Amino acid sequence: MTERLVVKTARAPEAKLKRVLSHWDTLAIGVGAMIGFGWVVLTGGWIEGAGTFGAAAAMLAGGIIMAVVGLTYAELVAAMPFAGGEHNYLLRSMGARWSFIGSWAITGGYITIVAFEAVALPRTALYLFPELNKVRLWEVAGAEVYLSWALVGVIAAVVITAINILGVKIAGTVQLFVILFLFAVGALLLFGSTTGGSADNMEPFFNNGWAGFFAVLVIVPFMFVGFDVIPQSAEEVNIPAKKVGKLVVISVLIAAVWYVAVILTTSSAMPGSELAATELATADAMGALFNSDLMAKVLIAGGIAGILTSWNSLLMGASRLLYAMANSGMLPAWFGKLHPKFRTPVNALLFIGGLSVLAPFFGTAMLGWLVDSGSPSIVIAYLLVGIAFVILRRKEPQMDRPLRVGGKRNGGIWIGGASVLLCAGLLSLYIPGMPAAIGGAPWTLFGLWWVLGAIFLFRIPAGIKGGPNAEDELHARLAARRR
């Protein structure tokens, strides 16, 4: 571990990220990444599809799965506190090409969510400002796109990208204040449910059996992705590595409690048939609980806060992954450039920000496509990290592990094995023919991302196996090829 860190530092002393994020900044980044906008727009569909308790049980099960996955991340980030998270764990355990596959998978998942938020924001703004749609441009999959509507997402994309370029500490501080506002809105929703909600509205408690349960479970990766942003920013965190690992698991548990609470409180406000007919179920539930349109708009403001926190965190995480892959030679060096003053991966941020600028011009049809296309890639990354965890426990038992999950014996192996099996089961749900299989458009987006990835994958020299010196061997092989 020490040897590898020295090598990294010696190779590029002038190109370091700033270590400025505090304990609370880091937790806000992880939690904020997971609590985006989906809880506002999708909760009604969850309740309709699986029933109140069925949807809550699916989210709880998903939270447990993600907590198990989070335990593997917790140990690995404490042992390898470098920018890029999965990139480092897979390179150390399985070698260069597997590292690229896992890194490309999670980067694709992050980018789909960044694009999702760029579309979700103008959709939310339309709820608050019904006259927003001006200057019709075109129609995509039955959804009309208006210039004024799209510009809301474009302007937000520019602002959030600029904040991230100006420095991770600024982005972290903004994240902390916005997440506090989001939790205040959540507290209001809970208060409204306890004073104005009804258990009768929560029926049916279960709906559509296992098909309903799995239909909610299948979107869990999309809803919980973000705890792994903490490992991406590990080189910018100014707290002990052991605490960084613990924050990964804590953030997952907070998100699980949030989603279950939102389902229960929303379902208590209105009958399921009425929730299903609403455009933004949680906002309408808030309005019904307080008998106030103003309170519905307050919740929409909370939804906007969720959009901003998720957008900010995942833009941060995706840019650090591109930065790490570029530094390893897996991607063009252009992605590894740091801003000369702010020490942020400026080109990676501009690239992802540019994609989010384009997303609103595809209209609201993109929302469902992005959710479905990003989820399989996310699960692939989680599956590979679980395998990497088990491999490193077997191959390098003496590795310095400031946070060792599962105790001193073989408990960690069982946790790693459980993570692999749970992720493999989750991945199988996306396959055509399964109850929650995804459609053709999402598979097309998924395929295009991986076709692009294949171009870079096969440029990586074959045969570079895992180990402490895998990255150095990769650099040497690439340098020899250029001679």
C-alpha positions as CSV (number, residue, x, y, z in Angstrom):
1,M,0.0,0.0,0.0
2,T,2.7,2.5,1.0
3,E,4.8,1.6,-2.0
4,R,1.9,2.2,-4.3
5,L,1.0,5.5,-2.8
6,V,4.6,6.7,-3.1
7,V,4.7,5.7,-6.8
8,K,1.5,7.6,-7.5
9,T,2.8,10.7,-5.8
10,A,6.2,10.5,-7.4
11,R,4.8,10.1,-10.9
12,A,2.8,13.4,-10.8
13,P,3.6,15.6,-7.7
14,E,2.2,18.6,-9.6
15,A,-1.1,17.0,-10.3
16,K,-2.7,16.3,-6.9
17,L,-6.3,16.8,-6.0
18,K,-7.0,18.9,-2.9
19,R,-7.7,17.1,0.4
20,V,-10.3,19.4,1.8
21,L,-13.6,17.5,2.4
22,S,-14.8,17.2,6.0
23,H,-16.7,14.4,7.7
24,W,-20.0,16.1,7.1
25,D,-19.2,17.2,3.5
26,T,-18.4,13.5,2.7
27,L,-21.6,12.2,4.3
28,A,-23.6,14.8,2.4
29,I,-22.0,13.8,-0.9
30,G,-22.9,10.1,-0.4
31,V,-26.4,10.6,0.9
32,G,-27.2,13.5,-1.5
33,A,-26.1,11.3,-4.4
34,M,-28.7,8.7,-3.6
35,I,-31.6,10.9,-2.7
36,G,-32.3,12.6,-6.0
37,F,-35.6,13.2,-7.6
38,G,-37.0,9.7,-8.1
39,W,-38.7,9.7,-4.7
40,V,-40.9,12.6,-5.9
41,V,-41.9,11.3,-9.3
42,L,-41.7,7.5,-8.9
43,T,-43.3,6.8,-5.5
44,G,-46.8,6.7,-6.8
45,G,-45.9,4.0,-9.3
46,W,-44.1,1.9,-6.7
47,I,-47.2,2.0,-4.5
48,E,-49.6,1.2,-7.3
49,G,-47.4,-1.6,-8.6
50,A,-46.5,-3.4,-5.4
51,G,-48.8,-2.0,-2.7
52,T,-47.7,0.1,0.2
53,F,-45.9,-2.6,2.2
54,G,-44.8,-4.4,-0.9
55,A,-43.1,-1.3,-2.2
56,A,-41.6,-0.6,1.3
57,A,-40.4,-4.2,1.6
58,A,-38.7,-4.0,-1.9
59,M,-36.9,-0.8,-0.9
60,L,-35.9,-2.3,2.5
61,A,-34.6,-5.4,0.7
62,G,-32.8,-3.2,-1.7
63,G,-31.3,-1.2,1.1
64,I,-30.0,-4.4,2.7
65,I,-28.5,-5.5,-0.6
66,M,-26.8,-2.1,-1.0
67,A,-25.6,-2.2,2.6
68,V,-23.9,-5.5,2.0
69,V,-22.3,-4.1,-1.2
70,G,-21.4,-1.0,0.8
71,L,-19.5,-3.1,3.3
72,T,-17.2,-4.3,0.6
73,Y,-16.6,-0.8,-0.6
74,A,-16.0,0.4,3.0
75,E,-13.1,-2.0,3.5
76,L,-11.6,-1.3,0.1
77,V,-11.8,2.5,0.2
78,A,-10.1,2.4,3.6
79,A,-7.3,0.2,2.2
80,M,-7.0,2.1,-1.1
81,P,-8.0,5.8,-0.5
82,F,-7.4,6.9,-4.1
83,A,-9.5,8.8,-6.5
84,G,-11.4,6.5,-8.8
85,G,-12.7,3.9,-6.3
86,E,-13.6,0.8,-8.4
87,H,-10.8,1.6,-10.8
88,N,-8.2,0.9,-8.1
89,Y,-9.8,-2.1,-6.5
90,L,-10.2,-4.0,-9.8
91,L,-6.8,-3.0,-11.0
92,R,-5.2,-4.3,-7.8
93,S,-7.2,-7.6,-7.8
94,M,-8.1,-8.5,-11.4
95,G,-5.9,-6.5,-13.7
96,A,-6.1,-3.7,-16.2
97,R,-9.0,-4.8,-18.6
98,W,-11.3,-5.8,-15.7
99,S,-10.5,-2.5,-14.1
100,F,-11.6,-0.7,-17.2
101,I,-14.8,-2.7,-17.5
102,G,-15.9,-2.0,-13.9
103,S,-14.9,1.7,-14.1
104,W,-16.6,2.1,-17.4
105,A,-19.8,0.4,-16.0
106,I,-20.1,2.7,-13.0
107,T,-19.2,5.8,-15.0
108,G,-22.0,5.0,-17.4
109,G,-24.4,4.6,-14.5
110,Y,-23.3,8.0,-13.1
111,I,-23.7,9.8,-16.4
112,T,-27.2,8.4,-17.0
113,I,-28.2,9.9,-13.6
114,V,-26.6,13.2,-14.3
115,A,-28.5,13.3,-17.6
116,F,-31.7,12.2,-15.8
117,E,-31.4,15.1,-13.4
118,A,-31.0,17.5,-16.3
119,V,-34.3,16.3,-17.6
120,A,-36.0,16.0,-14.2
121,L,-35.3,19.6,-13.3
122,P,-37.3,21.3,-16.1
123,R,-40.1,18.7,-15.6
124,T,-40.3,19.8,-12.0
125,A,-40.1,23.5,-12.9
126,L,-43.1,22.9,-15.2
127,Y,-45.1,21.7,-12.2
128,L,-44.4,25.1,-10.5
129,F,-44.7,27.2,-13.6
130,P,-47.3,25.7,-16.0
131,E,-46.7,28.4,-18.6
132,L,-43.0,27.4,-19.0
133,N,-43.5,25.6,-22.3
134,K,-42.7,28.1,-25.1
135,V,-41.2,27.7,-28.6
136,R,-42.0,24.1,-29.6
137,L,-38.9,22.4,-31.0
138,W,-39.8,18.8,-31.8
139,E,-41.3,15.6,-30.4
140,V,-39.4,12.6,-29.0
141,A,-41.2,9.3,-28.4
142,G,-44.5,11.2,-28.0
143,A,-43.1,13.9,-25.7
144,E,-43.0,17.4,-27.0
145,V,-39.8,19.4,-26.4
146,Y,-40.0,23.2,-25.9
147,L,-37.0,25.5,-26.0
148,S,-37.8,27.4,-22.8
149,W,-38.3,24.1,-21.0
150,A,-35.0,22.7,-22.2
151,L,-33.1,25.8,-21.3
152,V,-34.0,25.3,-17.6
153,G,-31.9,22.1,-17.7
154,V,-29.2,23.6,-19.8
155,I,-28.7,26.6,-17.4
156,A,-28.6,24.3,-14.4
157,A,-26.1,22.0,-16.1
158,V,-23.8,24.9,-16.8
159,V,-24.1,26.2,-13.2
160,I,-23.5,22.8,-11.5
161,T,-20.5,22.1,-13.8
162,A,-19.0,25.5,-13.0
163,I,-19.4,24.9,-9.2
164,N,-17.5,21.6,-9.5
165,I,-14.8,23.2,-11.6
166,L,-14.3,26.0,-8.9
167,G,-13.4,23.4,-6.3
168,V,-14.6,20.3,-4.5
169,K,-14.8,22.2,-1.2
170,I,-17.3,24.6,-2.7
171,A,-19.3,21.7,-4.2
172,G,-19.2,19.9,-0.8
173,T,-20.4,23.0,1.1
174,V,-23.3,23.6,-1.3
175,Q,-24.2,19.9,-1.0
176,L,-24.3,20.1,2.8
177,F,-26.7,23.1,2.9
178,V,-29.0,21.7,0.2
179,I,-29.2,18.3,1.9
180,L,-30.2,19.9,5.2
181,F,-33.0,21.7,3.4
182,L,-34.1,18.4,1.8
183,F,-34.2,16.7,5.2
184,A,-36.3,19.6,6.6
185,V,-38.8,19.0,3.8
186,G,-38.8,15.3,4.7
187,A,-39.5,16.1,8.3
188,L,-42.6,18.2,7.2
189,L,-43.8,15.2,5.1
190,L,-43.5,12.9,8.1
191,F,-45.3,15.4,10.4
192,G,-48.1,15.7,7.9
193,S,-48.5,12.0,7.7
194,T,-48.7,11.5,11.5
195,T,-51.3,14.3,11.9
196,G,-53.3,14.1,8.7
197,G,-52.7,10.7,7.1
198,S,-54.8,7.6,7.3
199,A,-54.0,3.9,7.5
200,D,-57.0,3.2,5.3
201,N,-55.4,5.1,2.4
202,M,-52.5,2.7,2.6
203,E,-54.5,-0.3,1.3
204,P,-53.9,-2.5,-0.6
205,F,-50.8,-3.3,1.4
206,F,-49.6,-5.7,-1.2
207,N,-50.3,-5.7,-5.0
208,N,-49.3,-8.0,-7.9
209,G,-47.4,-10.4,-5.8
210,W,-43.7,-11.1,-6.6
211,A,-44.0,-9.3,-9.9
212,G,-44.9,-6.1,-8.1
213,F,-42.1,-6.6,-5.6
214,F,-39.5,-7.2,-8.3
215,A,-40.7,-4.3,-10.4
216,V,-39.7,-2.0,-7.5
217,L,-36.6,-3.9,-6.6
218,V,-35.2,-3.7,-10.1
219,I,-34.8,0.1,-9.8
220,V,-33.0,-0.1,-6.5
221,P,-29.5,0.3,-8.1
222,F,-30.6,3.5,-9.7
223,M,-32.1,4.8,-6.5
224,F,-29.2,3.9,-4.3
225,V,-26.3,4.6,-6.6
226,G,-24.1,7.3,-5.0
227,F,-22.7,5.8,-1.8
228,D,-19.9,4.8,-4.1
229,V,-19.2,8.5,-4.9
230,I,-17.4,8.6,-1.5
231,P,-14.7,6.3,-2.7
232,Q,-14.4,8.3,-6.0
233,S,-13.4,11.4,-4.0
234,A,-11.2,9.6,-1.4
235,E,-8.1,11.6,-2.3
236,E,-10.1,14.8,-1.5
237,V,-11.3,13.7,1.9
238,N,-9.6,15.1,4.9
239,I,-10.5,12.5,7.5
240,P,-9.0,9.1,8.4
241,A,-9.4,6.3,5.8
242,K,-11.2,4.1,8.4
243,K,-13.9,6.8,8.9
244,V,-14.3,7.2,5.1
245,G,-15.2,3.5,4.9
246,K,-17.8,3.8,7.7
247,L,-19.4,6.7,6.0
248,V,-20.1,4.6,3.0
249,V,-22.3,2.2,5.0
250,I,-24.0,4.9,7.1
251,S,-25.0,6.8,3.9
252,V,-26.7,3.6,2.5
253,L,-28.7,3.1,5.7
254,I,-29.8,6.8,5.7
255,A,-31.0,6.5,2.1
256,A,-32.9,3.2,2.9
257,V,-34.7,4.8,5.8
258,W,-35.6,7.8,3.6
259,Y,-37.1,5.8,0.8
260,V,-39.2,3.6,3.1
261,A,-40.4,6.6,5.0
262,V,-41.4,8.4,1.8
263,I,-43.4,5.4,0.6
264,L,-45.3,5.0,3.9
265,T,-46.0,8.7,4.4
266,T,-47.1,9.2,0.7
267,S,-49.4,6.2,0.8
268,S,-51.1,7.5,4.0
269,A,-52.1,10.8,2.3
270,M,-54.3,9.5,-0.6
271,P,-55.8,6.3,-1.8
272,G,-53.6,4.4,-4.2
273,S,-55.9,4.9,-7.2
274,E,-55.6,8.7,-6.7
275,L,-51.9,8.6,-6.3
276,A,-51.5,6.7,-9.5
277,A,-53.4,9.4,-11.4
278,T,-51.1,12.2,-10.1
279,E,-48.1,13.5,-12.0
280,L,-45.9,14.0,-9.0
281,A,-47.4,11.7,-6.3
282,T,-45.3,12.8,-3.3
283,A,-45.9,16.5,-4.0
284,D,-49.7,15.9,-4.3
285,A,-49.6,13.8,-1.1
286,M,-47.9,16.6,0.8
287,G,-50.6,19.0,-0.5
288,A,-53.3,16.6,0.6
289,L,-51.8,16.1,4.1
290,F,-51.8,19.8,4.8
291,N,-54.7,20.7,2.5
292,S,-52.5,23.3,0.9
293,D,-51.1,23.8,-2.6
294,L,-48.3,25.8,-1.0
295,M,-47.1,22.7,0.9
296,A,-47.1,20.7,-2.3
297,K,-44.8,23.4,-3.8
298,V,-42.6,23.2,-0.7
299,L,-42.1,19.5,-1.4
300,I,-41.4,20.3,-5.0
301,A,-38.6,22.6,-3.7
302,G,-37.4,19.5,-1.7
303,G,-37.4,17.6,-5.0
304,I,-35.4,20.3,-6.6
305,A,-32.9,20.0,-3.7
306,G,-32.7,16.3,-4.3
307,I,-32.0,16.9,-8.0
308,L,-29.2,19.3,-7.2
309,T,-27.6,17.0,-4.6
310,S,-27.7,13.9,-6.8
311,W,-26.5,15.8,-9.8
312,N,-23.7,17.5,-8.0
313,S,-22.4,14.3,-6.3
314,L,-22.6,12.1,-9.4
315,L,-21.0,14.7,-11.6
316,M,-18.2,14.7,-9.0
317,G,-17.9,10.9,-9.0
318,A,-18.0,10.4,-12.8
319,S,-15.3,13.1,-13.3
320,R,-13.0,11.4,-10.8
321,L,-13.4,8.1,-12.5
322,L,-12.6,9.5,-15.9
323,Y,-9.6,11.3,-14.3
324,A,-8.4,8.1,-12.7
325,M,-8.7,6.1,-15.9
326,A,-6.9,8.8,-17.9
327,N,-4.0,8.8,-15.3
328,S,-3.7,5.1,-15.8
329,G,-3.6,5.4,-19.6
330,M,-6.9,3.7,-20.2
331,L,-8.5,6.9,-21.6
332,P,-6.9,9.8,-23.4
333,A,-4.8,12.0,-21.2
334,W,-7.1,14.9,-21.9
335,F,-9.5,13.5,-19.3
336,G,-6.8,13.6,-16.6
337,K,-6.1,17.3,-16.9
338,L,-6.5,19.3,-13.6
339,H,-7.5,22.9,-13.5
340,P,-4.2,24.9,-12.8
341,K,-5.8,26.9,-9.9
342,F,-8.7,24.8,-8.5
343,R,-7.1,21.4,-8.9
344,T,-10.3,19.8,-10.2
345,P,-10.5,17.5,-13.3
346,V,-11.7,20.2,-15.5
347,N,-11.9,18.4,-18.9
348,A,-13.7,15.4,-17.4
349,L,-16.2,17.8,-15.8
350,L,-16.7,19.7,-19.1
351,F,-17.3,16.4,-21.0
352,I,-20.0,15.2,-18.6
353,G,-21.4,18.6,-18.2
354,G,-21.7,18.8,-22.0
355,L,-23.7,15.6,-22.1
356,S,-26.1,16.9,-19.5
357,V,-26.6,20.0,-21.5
358,L,-27.8,17.9,-24.4
359,A,-30.1,15.6,-22.4
360,P,-33.1,18.1,-22.0
361,F,-33.4,18.4,-25.8
362,F,-34.6,14.7,-25.8
363,G,-37.6,15.4,-23.6
364,T,-39.3,13.6,-20.8
365,A,-39.2,10.2,-22.6
366,M,-35.5,10.2,-21.7
367,L,-36.4,9.8,-17.9
368,G,-37.5,6.2,-18.1
369,W,-34.8,5.3,-20.6
370,L,-32.0,6.7,-18.5
371,V,-33.3,4.9,-15.3
372,D,-33.4,1.6,-17.1
373,S,-30.3,1.9,-19.2
374,G,-28.0,2.9,-16.3
375,S,-29.1,0.3,-13.8
376,P,-27.5,-2.8,-15.4
377,S,-24.2,-1.0,-15.7
378,I,-24.3,0.0,-12.0
379,V,-25.0,-3.6,-10.9
380,I,-22.2,-4.9,-13.1
381,A,-19.8,-2.6,-11.3
382,Y,-21.0,-3.7,-7.9
383,L,-20.7,-7.3,-8.9
384,L,-17.1,-6.9,-10.0
385,V,-16.2,-5.0,-6.8
386,G,-17.6,-7.9,-4.7
387,I,-15.4,-10.3,-6.7
388,A,-12.4,-8.0,-6.3
389,F,-13.1,-7.9,-2.5
390,V,-13.0,-11.7,-2.3
391,I,-9.9,-12.0,-4.5
392,L,-8.0,-9.6,-2.4
393,R,-9.0,-11.3,0.8
394,R,-7.6,-14.5,-0.7
395,K,-4.5,-13.2,-2.5
396,E,-3.4,-10.5,-0.1
397,P,-4.5,-11.5,3.4
398,Q,-1.8,-9.3,4.9
399,M,-2.8,-6.1,3.0
400,D,-3.2,-3.1,5.3
401,R,-6.9,-2.8,6.0
402,P,-7.7,0.0,8.4
403,L,-11.3,-1.1,8.4
404,R,-11.7,-4.9,8.2
405,V,-15.4,-5.9,7.8
406,G,-16.6,-9.2,9.2
407,G,-14.1,-9.5,12.0
408,K,-10.6,-11.1,12.0
409,R,-11.6,-14.5,10.6
410,N,-13.6,-15.4,7.5
411,G,-16.7,-13.2,8.1
412,G,-15.4,-10.8,5.4
413,I,-15.3,-13.6,2.9
414,W,-18.9,-14.4,3.6
415,I,-19.9,-10.8,3.2
416,G,-18.0,-10.6,-0.1
417,G,-19.6,-13.8,-1.3
418,A,-23.1,-12.5,-0.3
419,S,-22.5,-9.3,-2.2
420,V,-21.5,-11.2,-5.4
421,L,-24.6,-13.5,-5.2
422,L,-27.0,-10.7,-4.4
423,C,-25.7,-8.5,-7.3
424,A,-25.8,-11.5,-9.7
425,G,-29.4,-12.1,-8.7
426,L,-30.2,-8.4,-9.2
427,L,-28.6,-8.4,-12.6
428,S,-30.7,-11.3,-13.7
429,L,-33.9,-9.3,-13.2
430,Y,-33.0,-7.1,-16.3
431,I,-32.8,-10.0,-18.7
432,P,-35.7,-10.2,-21.3
433,G,-38.4,-12.6,-20.1
434,M,-38.0,-11.7,-16.4
435,P,-40.8,-9.9,-14.6
436,A,-39.0,-6.6,-14.5
437,A,-37.1,-6.8,-17.8
438,I,-36.2,-3.5,-19.4
439,G,-37.3,-2.4,-22.9
440,G,-35.7,-1.9,-26.3
441,A,-34.7,1.9,-26.0
442,P,-32.8,1.4,-22.7
443,W,-31.0,-1.6,-24.1
444,T,-30.0,0.5,-27.1
445,L,-28.5,3.2,-24.9
446,F,-26.8,0.6,-22.8
447,G,-25.4,-1.0,-26.0
448,L,-24.1,2.3,-27.4
449,W,-22.3,3.0,-24.2
450,W,-20.5,-0.4,-24.2
451,V,-19.7,-0.2,-27.9
452,L,-17.9,3.1,-27.2
453,G,-16.2,1.4,-24.2
454,A,-15.0,-1.5,-26.4
455,I,-13.0,1.0,-28.5
456,F,-11.0,1.9,-25.4
457,L,-10.9,-1.5,-23.8
458,F,-9.1,-3.2,-26.7
459,R,-6.4,-0.5,-26.7
460,I,-5.4,-1.7,-23.2
461,P,-2.6,-4.3,-23.4
462,A,-3.8,-7.8,-22.6
463,G,-2.2,-9.9,-19.9
464,I,-1.8,-7.3,-17.2
465,K,-2.8,-9.1,-14.0
466,G,-3.8,-7.7,-10.7
467,G,-1.3,-6.8,-8.0
468,P,0.3,-3.8,-6.3
469,N,2.3,-2.9,-9.4
470,A,-0.5,-3.4,-12.0
471,E,-0.8,0.3,-12.8
472,D,3.0,0.7,-13.2
473,E,3.1,-2.3,-15.5
474,L,0.2,-0.7,-17.5
475,H,2.1,2.6,-17.9
476,A,5.3,0.7,-18.9
477,R,3.5,-1.3,-21.6
478,L,1.7,1.7,-23.0
479,A,5.0,3.7,-23.0
480,A,6.7,0.8,-24.9
481,R,3.9,0.7,-27.4
482,R,4.4,4.4,-28.2
483,R,8.2,4.0,-28.9
